[in-house]
Amino acid sequence: MESLFRKYKIMSIEDLKLATFNAVSFMVSFTHVENSLKVILLLASIVYTVQKIYSTHKKNDKEL
């Protein structure tokens, strides 16, 4: 199989191993980014909800 790679000047086995390792680590890092974004979105929605409740409560106090 290596002779096929040499004949057509395609990546060597070591290059393929390295590319596979890089692809796997790239996918794992995106998985962690996705989880981080979920947490950030959750925190942002909680802050927005608390802010909206506070402003609505403050507005209702002024009307009374």
Phi, psi and omega in degrees: 000324179296329179296327176296318178295319181291321183298316182261008179054042176271170181305148176281173179299321179296321177295320178294320177298316180295317179296320178296315179299316179296320180295318180294315180294326176297316179294320179295319180294323177292329176297318179291325178296319180298316179295320178297318179295326176297317180294317179297317178296320178298314179296319179296320180291325177294314179298316179298317180296315179296317179297318180294319178297317181297314181292324177292319179295319180295319180294320180292327178292324179291326181289332181276000000 
